[in-house]
Amino acid sequence: MTLLAGIVLLGSCVQWLTGMGFALVAVPALILLLGPSEGVVLANCAAGAISVVGLAGGWRRVRPASMVPLCAAAVCTVPAGTWVTRRLPEPALLLGMGVLVTAAVLLIMRGARVPALRGTRGALVAGAAGGFMNSAAGVGGPPVSLYAVNAGWTVREFVPNAQFYGVVVNAFSVAANGVPRLAAPQWASVAVAMAVGALIGHALAGRLPEKLARLLVLGLALAGGLTAMGKGFTALV
């Protein structure tokens, strides 16, 4: 239970620092601790709850013209991600999730410029990829991050829109996947860890350089993705 709380606390902290970091940091560790299915749905619940709280202070900066097609496309592909998750054996899920997280982190590190991720078409492509990845692997944020890079958004513009997207896509992912089967003490530790992580992240937000925070999040996510990928590959062979 202490390890679970620590993972959630770290994910919550980086989410408050960067606007979208909970899943990248926490999902690889959660799926190793709880298994792919339970780890993903817990990440969906926690990331959605954090996004709701974060959006309360920034909803006026949400861009409906971009977020409506993004979220609509995501909602359409959430069931496909759930379908895939329920039909693959656990080792294959671990491997697939590890690959998705690792590839997403490497693309974000490169700041990839992709013409297909611009304008309304780009929003639809990113949203569709994000919805599938969120329900299948709990990491729906990277396609939205790449869309924001190609749209030239600043961090101030990205954060509230990422939180709005997080509320919508995680709500539909939880509806499709259900809620994790945790005991009451585990739920209590998760709630406390989320609150403490939010306080720490909020306190560090104005002190930790943005570049350093970004590198920390991506480094942790890459390590977790590679670990999950390795464990899944080892189990398959």
Disulfide bonds with the S-S distance in Angstrom:
none
